């Protein structure tokens, strides 16, 4: 409520021109391998300002352009301006909007420019931020246009998907199906401060099972996501009903922002490391006060695969595992025992202990 947007005044035009010239000069003579990030915040930018900035940004080494509370909606050509710089300046890889109110057709023009740019694959838009730009949710067609632009950035090989922020747009159950269908085309998704609840969380969690690209997912401030929604997310990334179920869980996506944190899971960059970290946690933690390794969980695994399992012991976590242990016990509704504390305190020796105890569990019965 205390935010004040500066009105435009023709007396400011020389300063806008000076800024445009400075952007060009820096790009031509001082950039080396660096790029500019430009934020235009809390000041009106009518067409005469955009006309001054447009040629400068189109030809300069600008990687991010951000527009924050510029006084829209007005009959200004901001959408046309953004469309132009996206299509012509391939140094530009990130665009963000906060508190910018445009018509559906104007947003469509921007998202279509991103889609066309990303379809070329030579230089994609890697980040799109839309924060507090829609009141009471995002129109279905607009939301489809957003994700149509992001899906073009994913070719399954070289490109890694876009990072998208949709913070504070009043979204709820109406939008969740479209979002769920689009998770596989994203690398990062921020849905903070919307109006999603438990049923929405369950739908999004189910969609995670088929996503191998989404690496970070934030749902902070969705106050209607309670214990059931949190459990759906937790179960999607750490299914402890069996080793096979655990292996089939999502090992790529780290989930942030839940009131009771689960972000200790899937912290590593490689999904295989996250998977084996969970599997070895299950093998040890499920044995309770019994042997170090719960060999009963391995009963269905062919003997020929045991050397493979032994080789993967080095993937057991070397950092603090107490949060993962707590999440495992929560899923089983079990209590901590001394064995669990021992596991959490092994630190750097955890992989070696896993190897030793597995070999011992196989050799000793034979003797």
C-alpha positions as a Markdown table, in Angstrom:
| # | Residue | x | y | z |
|---|---|---|---|---|
| 1 | Unk | 0.0 | 0.0 | 0.0 |
| 2 | Unk | 3.0 | 2.3 | 0.4 |
| 3 | Unk | 4.2 | 1.7 | -3.1 |
| 4 | Unk | 4.3 | 4.9 | -5.2 |
| 5 | Unk | 4.7 | 5.0 | -8.9 |
| 6 | Unk | 6.4 | 8.0 | -10.4 |
| 7 | Unk | 4.4 | 9.8 | -13.0 |
| 8 | Unk | 6.0 | 10.5 | -16.4 |
| 9 | Unk | 7.2 | 14.0 | -17.1 |
| 10 | Unk | 8.7 | 15.3 | -20.4 |
| 11 | Unk | 11.5 | 16.7 | -18.3 |
| 12 | Unk | 12.7 | 13.2 | -17.8 |
| 13 | Unk | 13.2 | 12.4 | -21.5 |
| 14 | Unk | 16.9 | 13.6 | -21.5 |
| 15 | Unk | 17.6 | 11.1 | -18.7 |
| 16 | Unk | 15.9 | 8.3 | -20.5 |
| 17 | Unk | 18.0 | 9.1 | -23.6 |
| 18 | Unk | 21.1 | 9.2 | -21.5 |
| 19 | Unk | 20.2 | 5.8 | -20.1 |
| 20 | Unk | 19.7 | 4.4 | -23.6 |
| 21 | Unk | 23.1 | 5.7 | -24.7 |
| 22 | Unk | 24.8 | 4.4 | -21.6 |
| 23 | Unk | 23.4 | 0.9 | -22.3 |
| 24 | Unk | 24.8 | 0.9 | -25.9 |
| 25 | Unk | 28.1 | 2.4 | -24.8 |
| 26 | Unk | 28.7 | -0.2 | -22.1 |
| 27 | Unk | 27.7 | -3.0 | -24.4 |
| 28 | Unk | 30.1 | -1.8 | -27.1 |
| 29 | Unk | 33.2 | -0.9 | -25.0 |
| 30 | Unk | 33.0 | -2.4 | -21.5 |
| 31 | Unk | 31.0 | -5.6 | -21.4 |
| 32 | Unk | 33.7 | -8.1 | -22.2 |
| 33 | Unk | 31.8 | -11.4 | -21.5 |
| 34 | Unk | 29.3 | -9.8 | -19.1 |
| 35 | Unk | 25.7 | -8.9 | -19.6 |
| 36 | Unk | 23.4 | -6.3 | -18.2 |
| 37 | Unk | 20.2 | -6.8 | -16.1 |
| 38 | Unk | 17.8 | -4.0 | -16.5 |
| 39 | Unk | 14.9 | -3.3 | -14.1 |
| 40 | Unk | 12.4 | -0.5 | -14.8 |
| 41 | Unk | 10.5 | -0.2 | -11.5 |
| 42 | Unk | 7.9 | 2.1 | -10.1 |
| 43 | Unk | 7.9 | 4.7 | -12.9 |
| 44 | Unk | 5.6 | 5.2 | -15.8 |
| 45 | Unk | 7.0 | 4.2 | -19.2 |
| 46 | Unk | 4.7 | 5.7 | -21.9 |
| 47 | Unk | 5.4 | 5.1 | -25.6 |
| 48 | Unk | 7.9 | 7.9 | -26.0 |
| 49 | Unk | 10.0 | 6.3 | -23.3 |
| 50 | Unk | 9.7 | 2.9 | -24.8 |
| 51 | Unk | 10.6 | 4.3 | -28.2 |
| 52 | Unk | 13.9 | 5.6 | -26.8 |
| 53 | Unk | 14.8 | 2.4 | -24.9 |
| 54 | Unk | 13.8 | 0.0 | -27.7 |
| 55 | Unk | 16.7 | 0.4 | -30.1 |
| 56 | Unk | 19.2 | 0.5 | -27.2 |
| 57 | Unk | 18.0 | -2.8 | -25.7 |
| 58 | Unk | 17.6 | -4.5 | -29.1 |
| 59 | Unk | 21.3 | -4.1 | -29.9 |
| 60 | Unk | 22.9 | -4.3 | -26.5 |
| 61 | Unk | 24.2 | -7.1 | -24.2 |
| 62 | Unk | 21.2 | -7.3 | -22.0 |
| 63 | Unk | 20.3 | -10.7 | -20.5 |
| 64 | Unk | 17.4 | -9.7 | -18.2 |
| 65 | Unk | 14.7 | -7.2 | -18.7 |
| 66 | Unk | 12.3 | -6.6 | -15.7 |
| 67 | Unk | 9.3 | -4.4 | -15.5 |
| 68 | Unk | 7.9 | -3.6 | -12.1 |
| 69 | Unk | 4.7 | -1.6 | -11.4 |
| 70 | Unk | 5.0 | 0.7 | -14.4 |
| 71 | Unk | 1.5 | 2.3 | -14.0 |
| 72 | Unk | -0.3 | 0.0 | -16.5 |
| 73 | Unk | -3.0 | -0.6 | -17.6 |
| 74 | Unk | -2.7 | 2.3 | -20.0 |
| 75 | Unk | -2.8 | 2.5 | -23.8 |
| 76 | Unk | 1.0 | 2.0 | -24.0 |
| 77 | Unk | 2.8 | -0.3 | -26.4 |
| 78 | Unk | 4.6 | -2.3 | -23.7 |
| 79 | Unk | 3.6 | -5.7 | -25.2 |
| 80 | Unk | 4.8 | -4.6 | -28.6 |
| 81 | Unk | 8.1 | -3.4 | -27.1 |
| 82 | Unk | 8.7 | -6.6 | -25.2 |
| 83 | Unk | 7.8 | -8.7 | -28.3 |
| 84 | Unk | 10.3 | -6.8 | -30.4 |
| 85 | Unk | 13.3 | -7.1 | -28.0 |
| 86 | Unk | 12.6 | -10.8 | -27.4 |
| 87 | Unk | 12.6 | -11.5 | -31.1 |
| 88 | Unk | 15.6 | -9.4 | -32.0 |
| 89 | Unk | 18.1 | -9.5 | -29.1 |
| 90 | Unk | 19.2 | -13.1 | -28.6 |
| 91 | Unk | 21.4 | -12.0 | -25.6 |
| 92 | Unk | 18.1 | -11.6 | -23.8 |
| 93 | Unk | 17.3 | -14.9 | -22.0 |
| 94 | Unk | 15.2 | -13.7 | -19.0 |
| 95 | Unk | 12.1 | -11.5 | -18.8 |
| 96 | Unk | 10.1 | -10.7 | -15.7 |
| 97 | Unk | 7.0 | -8.7 | -14.9 |
| 98 | Unk | 5.7 | -7.7 | -11.4 |
| 99 | Unk | 2.4 | -5.9 | -11.0 |
| 100 | Unk | 2.1 | -5.4 | -14.7 |
| 101 | Unk | -1.6 | -5.5 | -15.9 |
| 102 | Unk | -2.1 | -6.2 | -19.6 |
| 103 | Unk | -5.0 | -7.5 | -21.7 |
| 104 | Unk | -5.1 | -11.2 | -22.7 |
| 105 | Unk | -4.2 | -10.2 | -26.2 |
| 106 | Unk | -1.2 | -8.3 | -25.1 |
| 107 | Unk | 0.0 | -11.2 | -23.0 |
| 108 | Unk | -0.6 | -13.5 | -25.9 |
| 109 | Unk | 1.7 | -11.4 | -28.1 |
| 110 | Unk | 4.5 | -11.6 | -25.5 |
| 111 | Unk | 4.1 | -15.4 | -25.0 |
| 112 | Unk | 4.0 | -16.1 | -28.7 |
| 113 | Unk | 7.2 | -14.2 | -29.1 |
| 114 | Unk | 8.8 | -16.4 | -26.5 |
| 115 | Unk | 7.4 | -19.5 | -28.2 |
| 116 | Unk | 8.8 | -18.6 | -31.6 |
| 117 | Unk | 12.1 | -17.7 | -30.1 |
| 118 | Unk | 12.3 | -21.0 | -28.1 |
| 119 | Unk | 11.3 | -23.0 | -31.1 |
| 120 | Unk | 14.5 | -22.0 | -32.9 |
| 121 | Unk | 16.5 | -23.5 | -30.0 |
| 122 | Unk | 19.7 | -21.5 | -30.7 |
| 123 | Unk | 19.1 | -19.1 | -27.9 |
| 124 | Unk | 16.0 | -19.7 | -25.7 |
| 125 | Unk | 14.3 | -17.6 | -23.1 |
| 126 | Unk | 15.3 | -19.5 | -19.9 |
| 127 | Unk | 13.2 | -17.5 | -17.4 |
| 128 | Unk | 9.8 | -16.0 | -17.4 |
| 129 | Unk | 8.5 | -14.2 | -14.3 |
| 130 | Unk | 4.9 | -13.2 | -13.8 |
| 131 | Unk | 4.3 | -12.0 | -10.2 |
| 132 | Unk | 1.0 | -10.2 | -9.1 |
| 133 | Unk | 0.1 | -9.6 | -12.7 |
| 134 | Unk | -3.4 | -11.3 | -12.6 |
| 135 | Unk | -6.1 | -10.7 | -10.0 |
| 136 | Unk | -8.2 | -13.8 | -9.1 |
| 137 | Unk | -6.4 | -16.3 | -11.3 |
| 138 | Unk | -5.0 | -16.6 | -14.8 |
| 139 | Unk | -7.4 | -16.9 | -17.7 |
| 140 | Unk | -7.3 | -20.5 | -19.1 |
| 141 | Unk | -6.2 | -19.5 | -22.6 |
| 142 | Unk | -3.5 | -17.2 | -21.2 |
| 143 | Unk | -2.2 | -19.9 | -19.0 |
| 144 | Unk | -2.1 | -22.3 | -22.0 |
| 145 | Unk | -0.2 | -19.7 | -23.9 |
| 146 | Unk | 2.3 | -19.4 | -21.1 |
| 147 | Unk | 3.0 | -23.1 | -21.1 |
| 148 | Unk | 3.0 | -23.3 | -24.9 |
| 149 | Unk | 5.9 | -20.9 | -24.9 |
| 150 | Unk | 7.8 | -22.9 | -22.3 |
| 151 | Unk | 7.3 | -26.3 | -23.9 |
| 152 | Unk | 9.1 | -25.1 | -27.0 |
| 153 | Unk | 12.2 | -24.6 | -24.9 |
| 154 | Unk | 12.4 | -28.3 | -24.2 |
| 155 | Unk | 13.8 | -30.6 | -26.9 |
| 156 | Unk | 14.5 | -33.6 | -24.7 |
| 157 | Unk | 18.2 | -33.3 | -25.2 |
| 158 | Unk | 20.2 | -30.0 | -25.3 |
| 159 | Unk | 17.7 | -27.6 | -23.7 |
| 160 | Unk | 16.9 | -28.1 | -20.0 |
| 161 | Unk | 13.5 | -26.4 | -19.8 |
| 162 | Unk | 12.5 | -23.0 | -18.6 |
| 163 | Unk | 12.3 | -21.5 | -15.2 |
| 164 | Unk | 8.8 | -20.0 | -14.6 |
| 165 | Unk | 7.6 | -17.9 | -11.7 |
| 166 | Unk | 3.8 | -17.4 | -11.3 |
| 167 | Unk | 3.8 | -15.9 | -7.8 |
| 168 | Unk | 0.8 | -14.2 | -6.3 |
| 169 | Unk | -1.7 | -14.5 | -9.2 |
| 170 | Unk | -4.6 | -15.8 | -7.2 |
| 171 | Unk | -4.6 | -19.2 | -8.9 |
| 172 | Unk | -6.5 | -22.1 | -7.5 |
| 173 | Unk | -8.2 | -25.4 | -8.6 |
| 174 | Unk | -9.3 | -23.9 | -11.9 |
| 175 | Unk | -5.7 | -23.7 | -13.2 |
| 176 | Unk | -4.2 | -26.8 | -11.6 |
| 177 | Unk | -4.9 | -29.3 | -14.4 |
| 178 | Unk | -3.2 | -27.1 | -17.0 |
| 179 | Unk | -0.2 | -26.6 | -14.7 |
| 180 | Unk | 0.0 | -30.4 | -13.9 |
| 181 | Unk | 0.1 | -31.2 | -17.7 |
| 182 | Unk | 3.0 | -28.8 | -18.2 |
| 183 | Unk | 5.4 | -29.8 | -15.4 |
| 184 | Unk | 7.5 | -32.0 | -17.7 |
| 185 | Unk | 8.5 | -29.0 | -19.9 |
| 186 | Unk | 9.9 | -26.9 | -17.0 |
| 187 | Unk | 13.1 | -26.8 | -15.0 |
| 188 | Unk | 11.8 | -24.6 | -12.2 |
| 189 | Unk | 8.3 | -23.6 | -11.2 |
| 190 | Unk | 7.3 | -21.1 | -8.5 |
| 191 | Unk | 3.7 | -21.1 | -7.4 |
| 192 | Unk | 4.2 | -19.1 | -4.2 |
| 193 | Unk | 1.3 | -17.1 | -2.6 |
| 194 | Unk | -1.5 | -18.5 | -4.7 |
| 195 | Unk | -4.7 | -20.3 | -3.4 |
| 196 | Unk | -4.0 | -24.0 | -4.0 |
| 197 | Unk | -5.2 | -26.5 | -1.5 |
| 198 | Unk | -4.8 | -30.2 | -0.6 |
| 199 | Unk | -6.6 | -31.6 | -3.7 |
| 200 | Unk | -4.5 | -29.3 | -5.9 |
| 201 | Unk | -1.3 | -30.5 | -4.2 |
| 202 | Unk | -2.4 | -34.1 | -4.8 |
| 203 | Unk | -2.9 | -33.5 | -8.5 |
| 204 | Unk | 0.4 | -31.7 | -8.9 |
| 205 | Unk | 2.2 | -34.5 | -6.9 |
| 206 | Unk | 0.7 | -37.1 | -9.2 |
| 207 | Unk | 2.0 | -35.2 | -12.2 |
| 208 | Unk | 5.5 | -35.3 | -10.7 |
| 209 | Unk | 5.6 | -39.0 | -11.3 |
| 210 | Unk | 6.1 | -38.5 | -15.0 |
| 211 | Unk | 8.4 | -35.4 | -14.8 |
| 212 | Unk | 12.1 | -35.8 | -15.1 |
| 213 | Unk | 13.0 | -32.2 | -15.9 |
| 214 | Unk | 11.5 | -30.2 | -13.1 |
| 215 | Unk | 14.3 | -29.6 | -10.6 |
| 216 | Unk | 12.7 | -27.1 | -8.2 |
| 217 | Unk | 9.1 | -26.5 | -7.3 |
| 218 | Unk | 8.0 | -23.9 | -4.7 |
| 219 | Unk | 4.6 | -23.7 | -3.2 |
| 220 | Unk | 5.2 | -21.3 | -0.3 |
| 221 | Unk | 2.3 | -19.3 | 1.0 |
| 222 | Unk | -0.4 | -21.5 | -0.3 |
| 223 | Unk | -2.0 | -21.7 | 3.1 |
| 224 | Unk | -4.7 | -24.2 | 2.2 |
| 225 | Unk | -2.1 | -26.9 | 1.5 |
| 226 | Unk | -2.3 | -28.7 | 4.8 |
| 227 | Unk | -1.0 | -32.1 | 5.9 |
| 228 | Unk | -2.8 | -34.2 | 3.2 |
| 229 | Unk | -1.3 | -32.0 | 0.4 |
| 230 | Unk | 2.1 | -32.1 | 2.0 |
| 231 | Unk | 1.9 | -35.9 | 2.3 |
| 232 | Unk | 1.0 | -36.2 | -1.4 |
| 233 | Unk | 4.1 | -34.3 | -2.3 |
| 234 | Unk | 6.3 | -36.3 | 0.1 |
| 235 | Unk | 4.9 | -39.6 | -1.1 |
| 236 | Unk | 5.6 | -38.6 | -4.8 |
| 237 | Unk | 9.3 | -38.1 | -4.1 |
| 238 | Unk | 9.9 | -40.8 | -1.4 |
| 239 | Unk | 7.5 | -43.8 | -1.6 |
| 240 | Unk | 8.7 | -46.1 | 1.2 |
| 241 | Unk | 6.2 | -48.9 | 0.6 |
| 242 | Unk | 8.9 | -51.0 | -1.0 |
| 243 | Unk | 12.4 | -50.7 | -2.6 |
| 244 | Unk | 10.8 | -50.9 | -6.1 |
| 245 | Unk | 8.3 | -48.1 | -5.2 |
| 246 | Unk | 11.2 | -46.0 | -3.8 |
| 247 | Unk | 13.2 | -46.5 | -7.0 |
| 248 | Unk | 10.1 | -45.4 | -9.0 |
| 249 | Unk | 9.7 | -42.2 | -7.1 |
| 250 | Unk | 10.6 | -38.8 | -8.4 |
| 251 | Unk | 14.3 | -38.2 | -7.8 |
| 252 | Unk | 14.7 | -35.0 | -9.8 |
| 253 | Unk | 12.4 | -32.4 | -8.1 |
| 254 | Unk | 13.1 | -30.6 | -4.9 |
| 255 | Unk | 10.0 | -29.2 | -3.3 |
| 256 | Unk | 10.2 | -25.9 | -1.3 |
| 257 | Unk | 7.8 | -23.9 | 0.8 |
| 258 | Unk | 5.7 | -26.4 | 2.6 |
| 259 | Unk | 5.0 | -25.4 | 6.2 |
| 260 | Unk | 6.7 | -28.6 | 7.4 |
| 261 | Unk | 9.8 | -28.8 | 5.3 |
| 262 | Unk | 10.6 | -31.7 | 2.9 |
| 263 | Unk | 13.3 | -30.0 | 0.9 |
| 264 | Unk | 16.0 | -32.3 | 2.3 |
| 265 | Unk | 15.0 | -34.8 | -0.4 |
| 266 | Unk | 16.3 | -34.6 | -4.0 |
| 267 | Unk | 19.1 | -32.1 | -3.1 |
| 268 | Unk | 21.7 | -33.5 | -5.5 |
| 269 | Unk | 21.9 | -32.5 | -9.1 |
| 270 | Unk | 21.9 | -36.0 | -10.4 |
| 271 | Unk | 18.7 | -38.0 | -10.0 |
| 272 | Unk | 20.6 | -41.3 | -9.7 |
| 273 | Unk | 22.4 | -39.9 | -6.6 |
| 274 | Unk | 19.1 | -38.9 | -5.0 |
| 275 | Unk | 17.6 | -42.3 | -5.8 |
| 276 | Unk | 20.4 | -44.3 | -4.2 |
| 277 | Unk | 20.6 | -42.0 | -1.2 |
| 278 | Unk | 16.9 | -42.9 | -0.5 |
| 279 | Unk | 17.4 | -46.6 | -1.2 |
| 280 | Unk | 20.3 | -47.0 | 1.2 |
| 281 | Unk | 18.4 | -44.9 | 3.8 |
| 282 | Unk | 15.5 | -47.4 | 3.5 |
| 283 | Unk | 17.9 | -50.5 | 3.7 |
| 284 | Unk | 19.3 | -49.2 | 7.0 |
| 285 | Unk | 16.4 | -47.4 | 8.7 |
| 286 | Unk | 13.9 | -50.1 | 8.1 |
| 287 | Unk | 16.0 | -52.6 | 10.1 |
| 288 | Unk | 15.2 | -50.8 | 13.4 |
| 289 | Unk | 17.2 | -52.3 | 16.2 |
| 290 | Unk | 18.2 | -55.4 | 14.0 |
| 291 | Unk | 21.2 | -55.8 | 11.7 |
| 292 | Unk | 22.6 | -52.7 | 10.1 |
| 293 | Unk | 21.3 | -53.7 | 6.7 |
| 294 | Unk | 17.7 | -55.0 | 6.3 |
| 295 | Unk | 18.5 | -57.8 | 3.9 |
| 296 | Unk | 14.9 | -58.9 | 3.9 |
| 297 | Unk | 14.2 | -56.0 | 1.5 |
| 298 | Unk | 16.7 | -57.6 | -0.9 |
| 299 | Unk | 15.1 | -61.0 | -1.0 |
| 300 | Unk | 13.6 | -60.5 | -4.5 |
| 301 | Unk | 16.8 | -59.2 | -6.1 |
| 302 | Unk | 18.8 | -61.7 | -8.2 |
| 303 | Unk | 22.2 | -62.5 | -6.8 |
| 304 | Unk | 23.8 | -61.3 | -10.0 |
| 305 | Unk | 22.7 | -57.8 | -9.2 |
| 306 | Unk | 24.3 | -57.7 | -5.7 |
| 307 | Unk | 27.7 | -56.5 | -7.0 |
| 308 | Unk | 25.8 | -53.6 | -8.7 |
| 309 | Unk | 24.2 | -52.7 | -5.3 |
| 310 | Unk | 27.6 | -52.9 | -3.6 |
| 311 | Unk | 29.0 | -50.6 | -6.2 |
| 312 | Unk | 26.3 | -48.1 | -5.5 |
| 313 | Unk | 27.0 | -47.9 | -1.8 |
| 314 | Unk | 29.3 | -45.0 | -2.5 |
| 315 | Unk | 26.2 | -43.0 | -3.4 |
| 316 | Unk | 25.0 | -43.1 | 0.2 |
| 317 | Unk | 24.8 | -39.6 | 1.6 |
| 318 | Unk | 27.9 | -38.3 | 3.3 |
| 319 | Unk | 26.2 | -35.2 | 4.7 |
| 320 | Unk | 23.7 | -34.8 | 7.6 |
| 321 | Unk | 20.8 | -37.3 | 7.0 |
| 322 | Unk | 18.7 | -36.5 | 10.0 |
| 323 | Unk | 16.0 | -34.7 | 8.0 |
| 324 | Unk | 15.6 | -37.6 | 5.6 |
| 325 | Unk | 15.5 | -40.0 | 8.5 |
| 326 | Unk | 12.7 | -38.0 | 10.1 |
| 327 | Unk | 10.7 | -38.0 | 6.9 |
| 328 | Unk | 11.1 | -41.7 | 6.5 |
| 329 | Unk | 9.9 | -42.3 | 10.0 |
| 330 | Unk | 7.0 | -39.9 | 9.5 |
| 331 | Unk | 5.9 | -41.9 | 6.4 |
| 332 | Unk | 5.9 | -45.1 | 8.4 |
| 333 | Unk | 4.5 | -43.5 | 11.5 |
| 334 | Unk | 7.5 | -44.9 | 13.4 |
| 335 | Unk | 9.6 | -43.7 | 16.3 |
| 336 | Unk | 13.3 | -42.9 | 16.4 |
| 337 | Unk | 15.7 | -45.5 | 18.0 |
| 338 | Unk | 19.4 | -45.5 | 18.6 |
| 339 | Unk | 20.1 | -47.2 | 15.3 |
| 340 | Unk | 18.6 | -44.2 | 13.5 |
| 341 | Unk | 20.8 | -41.8 | 15.4 |
| 342 | Unk | 23.9 | -43.9 | 14.6 |
| 343 | Unk | 23.1 | -43.7 | 10.9 |
| 344 | Unk | 22.7 | -39.9 | 11.0 |
| 345 | Unk | 26.0 | -39.5 | 12.8 |
| 346 | Unk | 28.2 | -41.6 | 10.4 |
| 347 | Unk | 29.0 | -38.7 | 8.2 |
| 348 | Unk | 31.8 | -39.3 | 5.7 |
| 349 | Unk | 32.1 | -43.0 | 6.8 |
| 350 | Unk | 28.5 | -43.8 | 5.8 |
| 351 | Unk | 29.3 | -45.3 | 2.3 |
| 352 | Unk | 32.1 | -47.4 | 3.8 |
| 353 | Unk | 29.8 | -48.7 | 6.5 |
| 354 | Unk | 27.2 | -49.6 | 3.9 |
| 355 | Unk | 29.8 | -51.6 | 1.9 |
| 356 | Unk | 31.1 | -53.4 | 4.9 |
| 357 | Unk | 27.8 | -54.3 | 6.4 |
| 358 | Unk | 26.4 | -55.6 | 3.1 |
| 359 | Unk | 29.4 | -57.8 | 2.6 |
| 360 | Unk | 29.2 | -59.1 | 6.1 |
| 361 | Unk | 25.4 | -59.8 | 5.8 |
| 362 | Unk | 26.2 | -62.0 | 2.8 |
| 363 | Unk | 29.4 | -63.7 | 4.0 |
| 364 | Unk | 28.6 | -64.5 | 7.6 |
| 365 | Unk | 25.5 | -66.6 | 6.9 |
| 366 | Unk | 27.5 | -68.6 | 4.4 |
| 367 | Unk | 30.1 | -69.4 | 7.0 |
